[in-house]
Amino acid sequence: MDNTQLLLTVILTVTTFFMILIGIQLIFVLKELRTALKKINNIIEGFEKVGINLEHGFHEFVGFFTGFKTIFKIFEHLSSKKNGKQK
């Protein structure tokens, strides 16, 4: 085996070794990225639940005041009938 073939074999072996190490490190990074994305997804789902609960509470609050508004309209209508101010 002459020097050129020996040098190419050594370089190819070292390059293959480094590529295997880089591949293994890439697998670890992708696993950590997956767990981070799962945590972010859980946080986003939590915010979504809070937002839905706030929206539901707001609708109940608006409904409550709409009921009061209706009651005041009924009282106004009844008092105008009593006073003879028929509309």
C-alpha positions in Angstrom: 0.0 0.0 0.0 1.5 3.3 -1.0 1.3 6.5 1.1 -1.6 8.0 -0.9 -3.9 5.0 -0.3 -2.9 4.9 3.4 -3.6 8.6 3.8 -7.0 8.4 2.1 -7.9 5.4 4.3 -7.0 7.2 7.5 -8.8 10.4 6.4 -11.9 8.4 5.4 -11.9 6.5 8.8 -11.5 9.7 10.8 -14.2 11.5 8.8 -16.6 8.5 9.2 -15.9 8.5 13.0 -16.7 12.3 13.3 -19.8 11.9 11.2 -21.0 9.1 13.5 -20.4 11.4 16.5 -22.2 14.3 14.9 -25.2 12.0 14.1 -25.4 10.8 17.7 -25.2 14.4 19.0 -27.9 15.4 16.5 -30.2 12.6 17.8 -29.7 13.9 21.4 -30.4 17.5 20.3 -33.6 16.4 18.5 -34.8 14.5 21.5 -34.3 17.6 23.8 -36.0 19.7 21.2 -39.0 17.3 21.2 -39.3 17.5 25.0 -39.0 21.3 24.9 -41.8 21.5 22.3 -44.0 19.2 24.4 -43.5 21.5 27.4 -44.3 24.6 25.2 -47.4 22.8 23.9 -48.6 22.1 27.5 -48.1 25.8 28.4 -50.0 26.9 25.3 -52.8 24.6 26.1 -52.9 26.0 29.7 -53.2 29.5 28.3 -55.9 28.4 26.0 -57.9 26.9 28.8 -57.5 30.1 30.8 -58.7 32.1 27.8 -61.7 29.9 27.3 -62.6 30.2 31.0 -62.2 34.0 30.8 -64.4 34.2 27.7 -67.0 32.0 29.4 -67.0 34.2 32.5 -67.2 37.4 30.4 -70.2 36.0 28.5 -71.9 35.2 31.9 -71.1 38.7 33.1 -72.6 40.3 29.9 -75.6 38.1 30.2 -76.1 39.1 33.9 -76.1 42.8 33.0 -78.3 42.2 29.9 -80.8 40.7 32.4 -80.6 43.7 34.6 -81.1 45.9 31.5 -84.2 43.9 30.6 -85.6 44.2 34.1 -85.1 48.0 34.1 -86.9 48.2 30.7 -89.8 46.2 32.1 -90.0 48.5 35.2 -89.8 51.6 32.9 -92.6 50.2 30.7 -94.8 49.4 33.8 -94.2 52.8 35.3 -95.0 54.6 32.1 -98.3 52.6 31.9 -99.1 53.7 35.5 -98.5 57.3 34.8 -100.5 57.2 31.6 -97.6 57.9 29.3 -98.3 55.1 26.9 -95.7 55.0 24.1 
